[in-house]
Amino acid sequence: MPARTGAQFLHGLKDSREIWVGSEKVRDVADHPAFAGAARGLAGVFDLQLAHPEDCMMPDPETGEQISVSHLIPRSKQDLARRHTCLERIAEYTVGVMGRSPDYMNVTYAGFAGRADEWGANGNEQGAENLVNYQKYLRRNDISLTHALLHPIIDKGMGELIDPGNDVALRKVGETEHGIIVRGSRVLATLAPFADDLAVYPGYPLKPGCEDYALSFCIPMGTPGLKFICRDNFAQTRNLYDFPLSGRFDEQDAFVIFDDVEVPWDRLHINGNPQVYNQVMTNSWWPNIMQQTMIRAQTKLEFAWGLATKMVEAVNGVQPAAAQMLGEIWTFAEFTRSCIEKAEANAYEFGNGVWFPQGAPLYALRATLPTWFPRVNEIIRLLGSHNLFAAPSQALFADKNLRPLIDRYMRGAGDMTAEARSRIFRLAWDFSGSALASRNEHYERFYLASGARNLQFCQMLADRTRADKLVNRFLTEVS
């Protein structure tokens, strides 16, 4: 089937999935108050792609049906540029607030399928074939896919790598005629209530003796035994005046429990093969997926800069100190844009005919963004000051007795109306100070690992050739 509409996506959420939020087992995700706004918001992503086919749609290479460009397996720089346009269009719709819109996993599995040679190593040819077939299913059915990447850490004193016998981590516990049985848990399935399928693929490497934990697969959200424990709900009523972001973009995060879940043979991509498990994420996954993540980040930073600028202008507060802070946000956005452009300009073939961006500029961004995003929120709150708490709701404007007073006493500078001023500051608070904003700041701090871990990663991977040459000159000179 071709790419789905938003209505078709919402209809697909009505299944037997076991979603818990608060103390409640959710019966209908699309209509539940905690999820309805985000479900409709995400439906907008599906409709957006159909509304802009020149940017977001392409024919399936085998069936000719129209599919999202986010499923493209890039074979050249031109393909990466084409994918960039689609990913940017989607990021603009959510202004980067949704870190796990479906294009994230679409890009991930396009990269996996493009490097099926890596997955097929060490006798895993059948798993690689299953993965390629799943990627075809994913793109042709326009599946909304989430993932649960990491094993939970119960005791940090035991280290971050699991030991054989760990009874919390996801593992294989048996086989049936139809597949394998898995038991355990994983974190953290962002977008879980709004996904059609759940993906499990390698996170941290495994120690010797952990063959039963070396698993990768994709299964439907309604698979018996799958249980999703959601964090507290941060969504607000879908009132786009009062809650322009939290009314539609709370993508949720869920702890996943596998209570003796059967995984069919044809959905298994790794089955007890630690050599493949420990290898497939080390080469091409990072540069591939970071094209999507950094386009999202750049869009979010540029939105923050534009929003902060409008907020300052609303009260005629463009003094030197304010301009300095606005300029700080601008530099974050421009550095991000420049790194993306450099990475795409220096793209090269990673093997098997697949092209991905150069990794180094994107690794540098990944290590820095966890400090930039909290600083952006701090700047917006500093510039907003008390004005963030003096932004009347839509209902107050509708009161015929209050409206004249609000218009008089709560207007903006110059000819800015009270309503226009209110909308700016409500949007600023929803972005930087609301419950959803706090979740998003926390998310950015640990998204694709913490800043500290990524700095260590950068040091391990960095090309020292030129740096060593510059230093060694002075260490070897003689008078």
One Martini backbone bead per residue (centre of mass of N, CA, C, O) as a GRO file, in nm:
protein
  479
    1MET     BB    1   0.100   0.031   0.015
    2PRO     BB    2   0.080   0.345   0.043
    3ALA     BB    3   0.097   0.612   0.197
    4ARG     BB    4  -0.037   0.733   0.478
    5THR     BB    5  -0.273   0.872   0.650
    6GLY     BB    6  -0.374   1.004   0.941
    7ALA     BB    7  -0.629   0.830   0.967
    8GLN     BB    8  -0.486   0.557   0.926
    9PHE     BB    9  -0.301   0.578   1.166
   10LEU     BB   10  -0.522   0.599   1.388
   11HIS     BB   11  -0.656   0.328   1.324
   12GLY     BB   12  -0.391   0.153   1.391
   13LEU     BB   13  -0.416   0.202   1.718
   14LYS     BB   14  -0.657  -0.014   1.718
   15ASP     BB   15  -0.559  -0.243   1.952
   16SER     BB   16  -0.397  -0.483   2.189
   17ARG     BB   17  -0.232  -0.304   2.342
   18GLU     BB   18  -0.023  -0.251   2.647
   19ILE     BB   19  -0.109   0.046   2.810
   20TRP     BB   20   0.038   0.245   3.073
   21VAL     BB   21  -0.109   0.513   3.280
   22GLY     BB   22  -0.056   0.534   3.577
   23SER     BB   23  -0.342   0.324   3.672
   24GLU     BB   24  -0.397   0.280   3.356
   25LYS     BB   25  -0.552   0.099   3.105
   26VAL     BB   26  -0.542   0.148   2.774
   27ARG     BB   27  -0.789   0.120   2.515
   28ASP     BB   28  -0.758   0.416   2.353
   29VAL     BB   29  -0.521   0.609   2.232
   30ALA     BB   30  -0.665   0.820   2.036
   31ASP     BB   31  -0.886   0.900   2.289
   32HIS     BB   32  -0.705   0.956   2.511
   33PRO     BB   33  -0.618   1.227   2.699
   34ALA     BB   34  -0.301   1.162   2.707
   35PHE     BB   35  -0.291   1.102   2.360
   36ALA     BB   36  -0.467   1.257   2.150
   37GLY     BB   37  -0.290   1.501   2.073
   38ALA     BB   38  -0.040   1.339   1.968
   39ALA     BB   39  -0.186   1.167   1.763
   40ARG     BB   40  -0.272   1.409   1.588
   41GLY     BB   41   0.007   1.528   1.551
   42LEU     BB   42   0.123   1.273   1.405
   43ALA     BB   43  -0.081   1.267   1.175
   44GLY     BB   44   0.039   1.527   1.047
   45VAL     BB   45   0.291   1.391   0.926
   46PHE     BB   46   0.147   1.215   0.720
   47ASP     BB   47   0.000   1.451   0.574
   48LEU     BB   48   0.246   1.622   0.502
   49GLN     BB   49   0.376   1.432   0.293
   50LEU     BB   50   0.130   1.439   0.098
   51ALA     BB   51   0.134   1.761   0.068
   52HIS     BB   52   0.470   1.710  -0.010
   53PRO     BB   53   0.582   1.524  -0.257
   54GLU     BB   54   0.838   1.675  -0.364
   55ASP     BB   55   0.988   1.619  -0.074
   56CYS     BB   56   0.852   1.321   0.057
   57MET     BB   57   0.823   1.154  -0.215
   58MET     BB   58   0.847   0.811  -0.352
   59PRO     BB   59   0.921   0.541  -0.527
   60ASP     BB   60   0.924   0.228  -0.505
   61PRO     BB   61   1.176   0.030  -0.639
   62GLU     BB   62   0.956  -0.220  -0.692
   63THR     BB   63   0.635  -0.109  -0.695
   64GLY     BB   64   0.592   0.230  -0.723
   65GLU     BB   65   0.494   0.323  -0.472
   66GLN     BB   66   0.426   0.567  -0.246
   67ILE     BB   67   0.689   0.690  -0.040
   68SER     BB   68   0.898   0.781   0.190
   69VAL     BB   69   1.210   0.933   0.188
   70SER     BB   70   1.299   0.814   0.471
   71HIS     BB   71   1.349   0.519   0.313
   72LEU     BB   72   1.601   0.590   0.184
   73ILE     BB   73   1.878   0.446   0.019
   74PRO     BB   74   2.177   0.585  -0.002
   75ARG     BB   75   2.390   0.630  -0.320
   76SER     BB   76   2.440   0.948  -0.269
   77LYS     BB   77   2.453   1.281  -0.232
   78GLN     BB   78   2.178   1.331  -0.363
   79ASP     BB   79   2.019   1.152  -0.170
   80LEU     BB   80   2.088   1.314   0.088
   81ALA     BB   81   1.956   1.577  -0.010
   82ARG     BB   82   1.675   1.462  -0.041
   83ARG     BB   83   1.642   1.371   0.252
   84HIS     BB   84   1.683   1.643   0.386
   85THR     BB   85   1.424   1.778   0.285
   86CYS     BB   86   1.229   1.587   0.429
   87LEU     BB   87   1.337   1.613   0.724
   88GLU     BB   88   1.292   1.920   0.742
   89ARG     BB   89   0.989   1.924   0.703
   90ILE     BB   90   0.925   1.760   0.959
   91ALA     BB   91   1.077   1.937   1.168
   92GLU     BB   92   0.900   2.191   1.120
   93TYR     BB   93   0.634   2.079   1.231
   94THR     BB   94   0.774   2.010   1.533
   95VAL     BB   95   1.026   2.187   1.600
   96GLY     BB   96   1.191   1.932   1.736
   97VAL     BB   97   1.017   1.808   1.979
   98MET     BB   98   1.015   1.543   1.814
   99GLY     BB   99   1.254   1.286   1.835
  100ARG     BB  100   1.038   1.026   1.732
  101SER     BB  101   0.967   1.041   1.465
  102PRO     BB  102   0.934   0.810   1.213
  103ASP     BB  103   1.194   0.896   1.051
  104TYR     BB  104   1.406   0.780   1.239
  105MET     BB  105   1.347   0.470   1.180
  106ASN     BB  106   1.357   0.482   0.878
  107VAL     BB  107   1.657   0.557   0.861
  108THR     BB  108   1.770   0.324   1.022
  109TYR     BB  109   1.659   0.085   0.833
  110ALA     BB  110   1.789   0.183   0.576
  111GLY     BB  111   2.076   0.147   0.685
  112PHE     BB  112   2.063  -0.151   0.752
  113ALA     BB  113   1.984  -0.253   0.467
  114GLY     BB  114   2.233  -0.126   0.322
  115ARG     BB  115   2.410  -0.302   0.557
  116ALA     BB  116   2.359  -0.623   0.532
  117ASP     BB  117   2.653  -0.728   0.539
  118GLU     BB  118   2.689  -0.687   0.845
  119TRP     BB  119   2.445  -0.873   0.935
  120GLY     BB  120   2.567  -1.135   0.760
  121ALA     BB  121   2.768  -1.211   0.952
  122ASN     BB  122   2.861  -1.494   1.108
  123GLY     BB  123   2.601  -1.664   0.992
  124ASN     BB  124   2.358  -1.416   0.942
  125GLU     BB  125   2.189  -1.435   0.673
  126GLN     BB  126   1.892  -1.465   0.767
  127GLY     BB  127   1.877  -1.207   0.935
  128ALA     BB  128   1.938  -1.014   0.698
  129GLU     BB  129   1.697  -1.097   0.525
  130ASN     BB  130   1.481  -1.019   0.732
  131LEU     BB  131   1.557  -0.720   0.744
  132VAL     BB  132   1.506  -0.645   0.450
  133ASN     BB  133   1.208  -0.734   0.455
  134TYR     BB  134   1.121  -0.538   0.678
  135GLN     BB  135   1.189  -0.273   0.532
  136LYS     BB  136   0.978  -0.319   0.316
  137TYR     BB  137   0.737  -0.330   0.507
  138LEU     BB  138   0.773  -0.053   0.640
  139ARG     BB  139   0.745   0.122   0.372
  140ARG     BB  140   0.478  -0.016   0.244
  141ASN     BB  141   0.307   0.039   0.537
  142ASP     BB  142   0.382   0.289   0.702
  143ILE     BB  143   0.531   0.248   0.968
  144SER     BB  144   0.524   0.293   1.314
  145LEU     BB  145   0.838   0.311   1.483
  146THR     BB  146   0.993   0.175   1.763
  147HIS     BB  147   1.229   0.163   2.047
  148ALA     BB  148   1.448  -0.060   2.254
  149LEU     BB  149   1.789  -0.029   2.340
  150LEU     BB  150   1.816  -0.077   2.658
  151HIS     BB  151   1.930  -0.192   2.945
  152PRO     BB  152   1.864  -0.196   3.253
  153ILE     BB  153   1.985  -0.025   3.550
  154ILE     BB  154   2.001  -0.132   3.882
  155ASP     BB  155   2.335  -0.142   3.928
  156LYS     BB  156   2.611   0.056   3.889
  157GLY     BB  157   2.824  -0.121   4.041
  158MET     BB  158   2.806  -0.342   3.790
  159GLY     BB  159   2.773  -0.179   3.554
  160GLU     BB  160   2.673  -0.146   3.202
  161LEU     BB  161   2.742  -0.440   3.163
  162ILE     BB  162   2.618  -0.734   3.134
  163ASP     BB  163   2.565  -1.039   3.290
  164PRO     BB  164   2.539  -1.345   3.321
  165GLY     BB  165   2.203  -1.396   3.449
  166ASN     BB  166   2.040  -1.161   3.396
  167ASP     BB  167   1.687  -1.092   3.501
  168VAL     BB  168   1.620  -0.807   3.343
  169ALA     BB  169   1.719  -0.855   3.081
  170LEU     BB  170   1.691  -0.924   2.764
  171ARG     BB  171   1.597  -1.268   2.668
  172LYS     BB  172   1.640  -1.594   2.589
  173VAL     BB  173   1.416  -1.890   2.696
  174GLY     BB  174   1.312  -2.008   2.408
  175GLU     BB  175   1.124  -2.236   2.193
  176THR     BB  176   0.931  -2.276   1.898
  177GLU     BB  177   0.783  -2.340   1.605
  178HIS     BB  178   0.762  -2.005   1.545
  179GLY     BB  179   1.002  -1.934   1.766
  180ILE     BB  180   1.084  -1.721   2.022
  181ILE     BB  181   1.147  -1.664   2.371
  182VAL     BB  182   1.105  -1.367   2.567
  183ARG     BB  183   1.270  -1.199   2.852
  184GLY     BB  184   1.214  -0.882   3.014
  185SER     BB  185   1.386  -0.560   2.955
  186ARG     BB  186   1.345  -0.212   2.833
  187VAL     BB  187   1.503   0.096   2.724
  188LEU     BB  188   1.326   0.371   2.578
  189ALA     BB  189   0.998   0.397   2.447
  190THR     BB  190   0.960   0.619   2.234
  191LEU     BB  191   0.629   0.638   2.102
  192ALA     BB  192   0.468   0.383   2.189
  193PRO     BB  193   0.154   0.459   2.159
  194PHE     BB  194   0.230   0.544   1.827
  195ALA     BB  195   0.293   0.256   1.743
  196ASP     BB  196   0.308  -0.051   1.557
  197ASP     BB  197   0.611  -0.113   1.625
  198LEU     BB  198   0.887  -0.299   1.772
  199ALA     BB  199   1.231  -0.239   1.833
  200VAL     BB  200   1.527  -0.450   1.851
  201TYR     BB  201   1.864  -0.346   1.917
  202PRO     BB  202   2.172  -0.266   1.958
  203GLY     BB  203   2.376  -0.151   2.211
  204TYR     BB  204   2.555  -0.247   2.416
  205PRO     BB  205   2.788  -0.453   2.460
  206LEU     BB  206   2.881  -0.792   2.501
  207LYS     BB  207   2.970  -1.039   2.688
  208PRO     BB  208   3.083  -1.320   2.752
  209GLY     BB  209   2.803  -1.545   2.776
  210CYS     BB  210   2.557  -1.351   2.617
  211GLU     BB  211   2.387  -1.491   2.385
  212ASP     BB  212   2.079  -1.455   2.487
  213TYR     BB  213   2.112  -1.121   2.443
  214ALA     BB  214   2.155  -1.154   2.125
  215LEU     BB  215   1.918  -0.933   1.995
  216SER     BB  216   1.695  -0.891   1.700
  217PHE     BB  217   1.376  -0.715   1.641
  218CYS     BB  218   1.027  -0.709   1.504
  219ILE     BB  219   0.710  -0.614   1.655
  220PRO     BB  220   0.406  -0.589   1.747
  221MET     BB  221   0.244  -0.409   1.993
  222GLY     BB  222   0.015  -0.655   2.032
  223THR     BB  223   0.189  -0.856   2.153
  224PRO     BB  224   0.190  -1.098   2.359
  225GLY     BB  225   0.345  -0.969   2.670
  226LEU     BB  226   0.343  -0.677   2.607
  227LYS     BB  227   0.460  -0.399   2.816
  228PHE     BB  228   0.369  -0.046   2.886
  229ILE     BB  229   0.535   0.195   3.095
  230CYS     BB  230   0.446   0.505   3.151
  231ARG     BB  231   0.496   0.802   3.202
  232ASP     BB  232   0.400   1.081   3.285
  233ASN     BB  233   0.175   1.305   3.179
  234PHE     BB  234   0.229   1.619   2.965
  235ALA     BB  235  -0.031   1.666   2.844
  236GLN     BB  236  -0.259   1.877   2.694
  237THR     BB  237  -0.496   2.032   2.582
  238ARG     BB  238  -0.619   2.081   2.255
  239ASN     BB  239  -0.488   2.402   2.270
  240LEU     BB  240  -0.316   2.610   2.048
  241TYR     BB  241  -0.304   2.861   2.232
  242ASP     BB  242  -0.222   2.754   2.522
  243PHE     BB  243  -0.088   2.459   2.388
  244PRO     BB  244   0.111   2.440   2.119
  245LEU     BB  245   0.285   2.177   2.218
  246SER     BB  246   0.146   2.003   2.461
  247GLY     BB  247  -0.118   1.948   2.272
  248ARG     BB  248   0.079   1.755   2.035
  249PHE     BB  249   0.408   1.662   2.144
  250ASP     BB  250   0.372   1.411   2.343
  251GLU     BB  251   0.553   1.115   2.282
  252GLN     BB  252   0.657   0.962   2.500
  253ASP     BB  253   0.759   0.712   2.758
  254ALA     BB  254   0.871   0.359   2.787
  255PHE     BB  255   0.860   0.076   2.966
  256VAL     BB  256   0.968  -0.258   2.879
  257ILE     BB  257   0.786  -0.569   2.891
  258PHE     BB  258   0.878  -0.920   2.861
  259ASP     BB  259   0.622  -1.169   2.895
  260ASP     BB  260   0.672  -1.408   2.717
  261VAL     BB  261   0.764  -1.350   2.408
  262GLU     BB  262   0.686  -1.406   2.074
  263VAL     BB  263   0.923  -1.450   1.805
  264PRO     BB  264   0.934  -1.472   1.492
  265TRP     BB  265   1.152  -1.591   1.269
  266ASP     BB  266   1.102  -1.351   1.044
  267ARG     BB  267   1.176  -1.120   1.288
  268LEU     BB  268   1.471  -1.209   1.300
  269HIS     BB  269   1.812  -1.060   1.307
  270ILE     BB  270   1.909  -1.169   1.593
  271ASN     BB  271   2.029  -1.506   1.725
  272GLY     BB  272   2.283  -1.553   1.925
  273ASN     BB  273   2.502  -1.319   1.791
  274PRO     BB  274   2.753  -1.138   1.926
  275GLN     BB  275   2.928  -1.047   1.689
  276VAL     BB  276   2.706  -0.888   1.546
  277TYR     BB  277   2.595  -0.723   1.781
  278ASN     BB  278   2.889  -0.574   1.833
  279GLN     BB  279   2.914  -0.446   1.519
  280VAL     BB  280   2.667  -0.297   1.361
  281MET     BB  281   2.698  -0.002   1.532
  282THR     BB  282   3.011   0.107   1.466
  283ASN     BB  283   2.995   0.251   1.171
  284SER     BB  284   2.702   0.359   1.016
  285TRP     BB  285   2.481   0.451   1.215
  286TRP     BB  286   2.560   0.731   1.309
  287PRO     BB  287   2.580   0.899   1.040
  288ASN     BB  288   2.296   0.833   0.947
  289ILE     BB  289   2.109   0.926   1.192
  290MET     BB  290   2.239   1.221   1.229
  291GLN     BB  291   2.095   1.361   1.008
  292GLN     BB  292   1.822   1.367   1.150
  293THR     BB  293   1.899   1.482   1.434
  294MET     BB  294   2.035   1.754   1.329
  295ILE     BB  295   1.799   1.871   1.177
  296ARG     BB  296   1.623   1.886   1.424
  297ALA     BB  297   1.811   2.061   1.599
  298GLN     BB  298   1.835   2.306   1.411
  299THR     BB  299   1.533   2.371   1.407
  300LYS     BB  300   1.501   2.412   1.712
  301LEU     BB  301   1.709   2.644   1.738
  302GLU     BB  302   1.578   2.839   1.536
  303PHE     BB  303   1.313   2.859   1.683
  304ALA     BB  304   1.427   2.969   1.950
  305TRP     BB  305   1.542   3.227   1.830
  306GLY     BB  306   1.279   3.343   1.713
  307LEU     BB  307   1.120   3.341   1.980
  308ALA     BB  308   1.309   3.516   2.153
  309THR     BB  309   1.296   3.765   1.971
  310LYS     BB  310   0.988   3.814   1.992
  311MET     BB  311   0.981   3.847   2.298
  312VAL     BB  312   1.160   4.098   2.313
  313GLU     BB  313   0.992   4.276   2.114
  314ALA     BB  314   0.721   4.279   2.281
  315VAL     BB  315   0.899   4.475   2.510
  316ASN     BB  316   1.140   4.633   2.408
  317GLY     BB  317   1.430   4.445   2.500
  318VAL     BB  318   1.686   4.543   2.304
  319GLN     BB  319   1.945   4.501   2.470
  320PRO     BB  320   2.264   4.404   2.497
  321ALA     BB  321   2.211   4.154   2.677
  322ALA     BB  322   1.989   4.034   2.497
  323ALA     BB  323   2.149   4.023   2.232
  324GLN     BB  324   2.361   3.827   2.338
  325MET     BB  325   2.167   3.586   2.390
  326LEU     BB  326   2.056   3.567   2.106
  327GLY     BB  327   2.334   3.519   1.972
  328GLU     BB  328   2.385   3.250   2.111
  329ILE     BB  329   2.162   3.090   1.974
  330TRP     BB  330   2.252   3.143   1.685
  331THR     BB  331   2.521   2.993   1.704
  332PHE     BB  332   2.406   2.716   1.751
  333ALA     BB  333   2.248   2.697   1.483
  334GLU     BB  334   2.492   2.756   1.290
  335PHE     BB  335   2.679   2.529   1.372
  336THR     BB  336   2.484   2.306   1.298
  337ARG     BB  337   2.450   2.370   1.002
  338SER     BB  338   2.752   2.351   0.925
  339CYS     BB  339   2.794   2.052   1.005
  340ILE     BB  340   2.591   1.932   0.813
  341GLU     BB  341   2.713   2.038   0.551
  342LYS     BB  342   2.988   1.903   0.586
  343ALA     BB  343   2.892   1.609   0.610
  344GLU     BB  344   2.750   1.604   0.330
  345ALA     BB  345   2.991   1.701   0.151
  346ASN     BB  346   3.172   1.443   0.288
  347ALA     BB  347   3.050   1.216   0.171
  348TYR     BB  348   3.050   0.848   0.166
  349GLU     BB  349   3.127   0.529   0.115
  350PHE     BB  350   3.054   0.252   0.354
  351GLY     BB  351   2.942   0.031   0.180
  352ASN     BB  352   2.748  -0.143  -0.041
  353GLY     BB  353   2.674   0.148  -0.186
  354VAL     BB  354   2.661   0.335   0.070
  355TRP     BB  355   2.562   0.665   0.178
  356PHE     BB  356   2.716   0.884   0.419
  357PRO     BB  357   2.797   1.096   0.634
  358GLN     BB  358   3.022   1.253   0.796
  359GLY     BB  359   3.095   1.207   1.132
  360ALA     BB  360   3.262   1.426   1.292
  361PRO     BB  361   3.065   1.677   1.298
  362LEU     BB  362   2.837   1.508   1.444
  363TYR     BB  363   2.989   1.428   1.698
  364ALA     BB  364   3.038   1.714   1.801
  365LEU     BB  365   2.742   1.784   1.834
  366ARG     BB  366   2.651   1.552   2.022
  367ALA     BB  367   2.845   1.659   2.260
  368THR     BB  368   2.706   1.965   2.277
  369LEU     BB  369   2.389   1.974   2.295
  370PRO     BB  370   2.349   1.905   2.609
  371THR     BB  371   2.430   2.220   2.666
  372TRP     BB  372   2.259   2.398   2.474
  373PHE     BB  373   1.960   2.341   2.544
  374PRO     BB  374   1.958   2.438   2.841
  375ARG     BB  375   2.055   2.725   2.768
  376VAL     BB  376   1.816   2.809   2.600
  377ASN     BB  377   1.605   2.790   2.825
  378GLU     BB  378   1.741   2.993   3.011
  379ILE     BB  379   1.725   3.237   2.824
  380ILE     BB  380   1.419   3.248   2.791
  381ARG     BB  381   1.363   3.289   3.097
  382LEU     BB  382   1.530   3.546   3.135
  383LEU     BB  383   1.384   3.717   2.916
  384GLY     BB  384   1.088   3.671   3.027
  385SER     BB  385   1.031   3.637   3.307
  386HIS     BB  386   0.725   3.742   3.423
  387ASN     BB  387   0.585   3.723   3.139
  388LEU     BB  388   0.538   3.409   3.145
  389PHE     BB  389   0.299   3.476   3.384
  390ALA     BB  390   0.152   3.706   3.171
  391ALA     BB  391  -0.060   3.494   2.995
  392PRO     BB  392  -0.346   3.473   2.879
  393SER     BB  393  -0.605   3.296   2.808
  394GLN     BB  394  -0.850   3.231   2.589
  395ALA     BB  395  -1.086   3.250   2.795
  396LEU     BB  396  -1.024   3.538   2.894
  397PHE     BB  397  -1.070   3.679   2.619
  398ALA     BB  398  -1.382   3.580   2.611
  399ASP     BB  399  -1.436   3.780   2.829
  400LYS     BB  400  -1.623   4.071   2.820
  401ASN     BB  401  -1.504   4.207   3.083
  402LEU     BB  402  -1.190   4.147   3.057
  403ARG     BB  403  -1.090   4.227   2.773
  404PRO     BB  404  -1.046   4.536   2.802
  405LEU     BB  405  -0.831   4.509   3.029
  406ILE     BB  406  -0.629   4.333   2.882
  407ASP     BB  407  -0.584   4.521   2.639
  408ARG     BB  408  -0.466   4.753   2.817
  409TYR     BB  409  -0.254   4.596   3.039
  410MET     BB  410  -0.140   4.342   2.823
  411ARG     BB  411   0.021   4.474   2.621
  412GLY     BB  412   0.244   4.560   2.395
  413ALA     BB  413   0.465   4.700   2.220
  414GLY     BB  414   0.335   4.940   2.061
  415ASP     BB  415   0.100   4.762   1.842
  416MET     BB  416   0.076   4.526   2.032
  417THR     BB  417  -0.129   4.300   2.130
  418ALA     BB  418  -0.236   4.107   2.383
  419GLU     BB  419  -0.273   3.849   2.218
  420ALA     BB  420   0.003   3.839   2.081
  421ARG     BB  421   0.168   3.841   2.341
  422SER     BB  422   0.050   3.587   2.470
  423ARG     BB  423   0.134   3.383   2.254
  424ILE     BB  424   0.436   3.414   2.285
  425PHE     BB  425   0.459   3.342   2.597
  426ARG     BB  426   0.323   3.068   2.584
  427LEU     BB  427   0.520   2.940   2.389
  428ALA     BB  428   0.776   2.986   2.559
  429TRP     BB  429   0.682   2.816   2.803
  430ASP     BB  430   0.626   2.549   2.652
  431PHE     BB  431   0.933   2.527   2.560
  432SER     BB  432   1.095   2.602   2.863
  433GLY     BB  433   0.875   2.541   3.140
  434SER     BB  434   0.717   2.308   3.113
  435ALA     BB  435   0.674   1.981   3.145
  436LEU     BB  436   0.760   1.922   2.854
  437ALA     BB  437   1.019   2.091   2.861
  438SER     BB  438   1.160   1.927   3.081
  439ARG     BB  439   1.164   1.664   2.929
  440ASN     BB  440   1.322   1.770   2.678
  441GLU     BB  441   1.577   1.848   2.828
  442HIS     BB  442   1.640   1.568   2.934
  443TYR     BB  443   1.650   1.430   2.661
  444GLU     BB  444   1.890   1.601   2.542
  445ARG     BB  445   2.105   1.510   2.755
  446PHE     BB  446   2.051   1.171   2.664
  447TYR     BB  447   2.064   1.172   2.367
  448LEU     BB  448   2.266   0.950   2.253
  449ALA     BB  449   2.378   1.009   2.506
  450SER     BB  450   2.586   1.177   2.680
  451GLY     BB  451   2.811   1.425   2.667
  452ALA     BB  452   3.043   1.275   2.808
  453ARG     BB  453   3.036   1.018   2.634
  454ASN     BB  454   3.076   1.167   2.359
  455LEU     BB  455   3.353   1.284   2.422
  456GLN     BB  456   3.492   1.013   2.448
  457PHE     BB  457   3.416   0.918   2.166
  458CYS     BB  458   3.568   1.137   2.011
  459GLN     BB  459   3.853   1.068   2.115
  460MET     BB  460   3.858   0.774   2.002
  461LEU     BB  461   3.785   0.866   1.681
  462ALA     BB  462   3.989   1.061   1.624
  463ASP     BB  463   4.190   1.228   1.395
  464ARG     BB  464   4.551   1.272   1.457
  465THR     BB  465   4.737   1.345   1.221
  466ARG     BB  466   4.760   1.662   1.226
  467ALA     BB  467   4.807   1.709   1.525
  468ASP     BB  468   5.071   1.546   1.545
  469LYS     BB  469   5.228   1.709   1.338
  470LEU     BB  470   5.224   1.980   1.487
  471VAL     BB  471   5.363   1.875   1.750
  472ASN     BB  472   5.616   1.711   1.648
  473ARG     BB  473   5.785   1.943   1.547
  474PHE     BB  474   5.856   2.050   1.843
  475LEU     BB  475   5.970   1.759   1.947
  476THR     BB  476   6.211   1.746   1.698
  477GLU     BB  477   6.360   1.994   1.720
  478VAL     BB  478   6.669   2.157   1.644
  479SER     BB  479   6.924   2.400   1.683
   0.00000   0.00000   0.00000
